[in-house]
């Protein structure tokens, strides 16, 4: 049923690729995404103009990847399925729902392993534990990402069904490094500034590396579970 998987480029993409079974007769198309709300929106509109999109528009998209926790209920390695995604815009909470049919199928295929949640998409990196907890309280969201709302908003206009499954990579009790300056305007990571930022904040970096490693392992397992003939 899923014909296209959207996942942020880099380690998340690699984990999903490893999880896809080589025995799949018709594997879903993989589309790597840049990091960030604006970058993803721009990237999707460019994709819409390409020949492969025009000739065979996707019908059912699955968004996969990592996310941060905004609730003490969710810890690194936990699997979440999005019911909806929200965006804070000038104190107004905008909402986009995921497709209920695809979401129900995800819940069936991941029994007792995944929680149905509201996700929040942020236009900037949330790295302070205090800000995570405040956002969770103010929006009712359990997790945060930087791409989800842009994808749902784009697909809603084209009547493309979307479901989202993500794995927690960082909790809401610890700060992670401020990596804002390491992300380019096009949504790519700059390796040297990334290394410097991690080196300058060793405790926060350790928290991030430990959580992300666990999250990536689970992401691979989730992919294998969902896409095995």
C-alpha positions as CSV (number, residue, x, y, z in Angstrom):
1,X,0.0,0.0,0.0
2,X,2.9,2.4,0.8
3,X,4.5,3.5,-2.5
4,X,6.8,6.2,-1.2
5,X,8.9,6.7,2.0
6,X,10.1,10.1,2.9
7,X,13.1,10.3,5.3
8,X,15.7,12.9,6.2
9,X,19.0,12.3,4.5
10,X,22.0,11.0,6.4
11,X,21.9,8.4,9.2
12,X,18.1,8.2,9.2
13,X,18.1,7.4,5.5
14,X,20.8,4.8,6.0
15,X,18.8,3.1,8.8
16,X,15.7,2.9,6.6
17,X,17.7,1.5,3.7
18,X,19.2,-1.2,5.9
19,X,15.7,-2.1,7.1
20,X,14.1,-2.5,3.7
21,X,14.1,-6.2,2.7
22,X,16.0,-7.1,-0.4
23,X,13.3,-9.7,-1.1
24,X,10.6,-7.1,-1.6
25,X,9.1,-7.6,-5.0
26,X,8.1,-4.0,-5.4
27,X,10.0,-1.9,-2.9
28,X,8.7,1.6,-2.1
29,X,10.4,4.6,-3.6
30,X,12.8,6.3,-1.1
31,X,12.9,10.1,-1.2
32,X,15.7,11.7,1.0
33,X,14.7,15.0,2.6
34,X,16.8,18.0,3.8
35,X,16.5,19.1,7.4
36,X,14.0,21.8,8.4
37,X,10.5,23.1,7.7
38,X,11.4,25.7,5.0
39,X,14.0,23.4,3.3
40,X,11.5,20.5,3.1
41,X,8.7,22.6,1.8
42,X,11.0,24.0,-0.9
43,X,12.3,20.5,-1.7
44,X,8.8,19.0,-2.1
45,X,7.7,21.7,-4.5
46,X,10.8,21.1,-6.6
47,X,10.0,17.3,-6.5
48,X,6.4,18.1,-7.7
49,X,7.9,19.6,-10.9
50,X,10.0,16.6,-11.8
51,X,9.0,14.1,-14.5
52,X,8.7,11.1,-12.2
53,X,6.3,12.9,-9.9
54,X,4.2,14.2,-12.8
55,X,4.0,10.8,-14.5
56,X,3.3,8.8,-11.4
57,X,2.2,10.9,-8.4
58,X,2.5,9.0,-5.2
59,X,-0.7,7.8,-3.5
60,X,0.3,6.7,-0.1
61,X,3.4,8.2,1.6
62,X,5.0,7.0,4.8
63,X,7.2,9.5,6.7
64,X,9.9,7.9,8.8
65,X,12.8,9.1,11.0
66,X,13.7,10.3,14.4
67,X,12.1,12.9,16.7
68,X,12.6,14.5,20.1
69,X,10.4,13.9,23.1
70,X,8.3,16.6,24.7
71,X,6.9,14.4,27.4
72,X,8.4,12.3,30.3
73,X,6.3,9.5,29.0
74,X,8.5,8.9,26.0
75,X,12.2,8.0,26.0
76,X,14.9,7.2,23.4
77,X,14.0,4.1,21.4
78,X,10.3,4.5,21.9
79,X,8.2,4.3,18.7
80,X,5.5,6.8,18.0
81,X,2.8,7.0,15.2
82,X,1.5,10.4,14.5
83,X,-2.3,11.0,14.6
84,X,-1.8,14.6,13.6
85,X,0.9,17.3,13.4
86,X,0.7,20.8,14.6
87,X,2.6,24.0,14.0
88,X,2.8,27.1,16.1
89,X,2.3,30.2,13.9
90,X,2.2,33.5,15.8
91,X,0.6,31.9,18.9
92,X,-1.9,30.1,16.6
93,X,-1.9,26.3,16.5
94,X,-2.3,25.0,13.0
95,X,-3.2,21.3,12.5
96,X,-2.8,18.7,9.8
97,X,-4.2,15.2,10.3
98,X,-2.5,12.0,9.1
99,X,-4.5,9.6,7.0
100,X,-6.6,7.4,9.4
101,X,-6.6,4.3,7.2
102,X,-2.8,4.2,6.9
103,X,-2.4,5.1,10.5
104,X,-4.6,2.2,11.6
105,X,-2.5,-0.1,9.5
106,X,0.6,1.1,11.2
107,X,-0.9,0.4,14.6
108,X,-1.9,-3.1,13.4
109,X,1.5,-3.9,12.1
110,X,3.3,-2.5,15.2
111,X,1.1,-4.0,18.0
112,X,1.9,-2.9,21.5
113,X,5.1,-1.3,20.3
114,X,4.0,2.1,19.2
115,X,2.0,5.0,20.8
116,X,-0.4,7.2,18.9
117,X,0.6,10.9,19.5
118,X,0.3,14.5,18.4
119,X,3.6,15.7,16.8
120,X,4.8,19.3,16.8
121,X,6.9,20.6,13.9
122,X,9.3,23.4,14.8
123,X,11.0,25.9,12.5
124,X,14.1,25.7,14.7
125,X,16.1,23.1,16.6
126,X,14.7,22.6,20.1
127,X,17.8,21.7,22.2
128,X,16.9,23.0,25.7
129,X,15.1,20.6,28.0
130,X,13.1,23.4,29.5
131,X,11.8,24.6,26.1
132,X,10.8,21.0,25.2
133,X,8.8,20.6,28.4
134,X,7.1,24.0,27.9
135,X,6.2,23.3,24.3
136,X,4.7,19.9,25.3
137,X,2.6,21.6,27.9
138,X,1.5,24.5,25.7
139,X,0.7,22.5,22.5
140,X,-0.4,19.1,23.8
141,X,2.2,17.5,21.6
142,X,4.3,14.5,22.7
143,X,7.1,14.8,20.2
144,X,8.8,17.3,18.0
145,X,10.4,17.2,14.6
146,X,11.4,19.8,11.9
147,X,9.6,18.4,8.8
148,X,6.3,16.8,9.5
149,X,3.8,19.7,9.1
150,X,5.4,20.8,5.9
151,X,5.0,17.3,4.4
152,X,1.4,17.0,5.5
153,X,0.6,20.5,4.3
154,X,2.1,19.8,0.9
155,X,0.3,16.4,0.5
156,X,-3.1,17.7,1.7
157,X,-3.2,20.1,-1.3
158,X,-2.6,17.1,-3.7
159,X,-4.9,14.6,-1.9
160,X,-2.0,12.3,-1.1
161,X,-2.5,10.1,1.9
162,X,0.3,10.3,4.6
163,X,1.2,8.4,7.7
164,X,4.1,9.0,10.0
165,X,6.1,6.8,12.2
166,X,9.1,8.0,14.1
167,X,11.5,6.9,16.9
168,X,12.5,9.0,19.9
169,X,16.1,10.0,19.8
170,X,16.3,12.5,22.8
171,X,14.2,12.9,25.9
172,X,12.8,16.0,27.5
173,X,15.0,15.9,30.6
174,X,18.4,16.6,29.1
175,X,19.7,19.3,26.9
176,X,21.3,18.3,23.5
177,X,23.9,20.4,21.7
178,X,22.8,23.5,20.0
179,X,23.4,22.4,16.4
180,X,21.5,25.3,14.8
181,X,24.6,26.8,13.2
182,X,25.5,23.5,11.7
183,X,22.5,23.3,9.4
184,X,22.8,25.2,6.1
185,X,19.9,27.2,4.5
186,X,19.4,24.3,2.1
187,X,18.9,21.8,5.0
188,X,22.3,20.1,5.0
189,X,24.6,19.4,7.9
190,X,28.0,21.0,7.9
191,X,30.5,18.4,9.2
192,X,33.2,20.6,10.7
193,X,30.8,23.0,12.6
194,X,28.9,19.9,13.8
195,X,32.1,18.3,15.2
196,X,33.0,21.6,16.9
197,X,29.6,22.0,18.5
198,X,29.6,18.5,19.8
199,X,33.2,18.9,21.2
200,X,32.2,22.1,23.0
201,X,29.2,20.5,24.7
202,X,30.5,17.0,25.6
203,X,27.8,16.0,28.1
204,X,25.0,17.1,25.9
205,X,26.7,15.5,22.9
206,X,27.0,12.2,24.8
207,X,23.3,12.3,25.5
208,X,22.5,13.0,21.9
209,X,24.8,10.3,20.5
210,X,23.5,7.6,22.9
211,X,19.9,8.4,22.2
212,X,20.3,8.8,18.5
213,X,22.2,5.5,18.2
214,X,19.4,3.7,20.0
215,X,16.8,5.5,17.9
216,X,18.5,4.6,14.6
217,X,18.7,0.9,15.6
218,X,15.0,0.8,16.4
219,X,14.2,2.7,13.2
220,X,15.9,0.0,11.2
221,X,13.9,-2.6,13.1
222,X,10.6,-0.8,12.5
223,X,11.4,-0.6,8.7
224,X,12.1,-4.3,8.6
225,X,8.8,-5.0,10.5
226,X,6.7,-2.9,8.1
227,X,8.3,-3.9,4.8
228,X,8.8,-7.7,4.8
229,X,7.1,-9.9,2.3
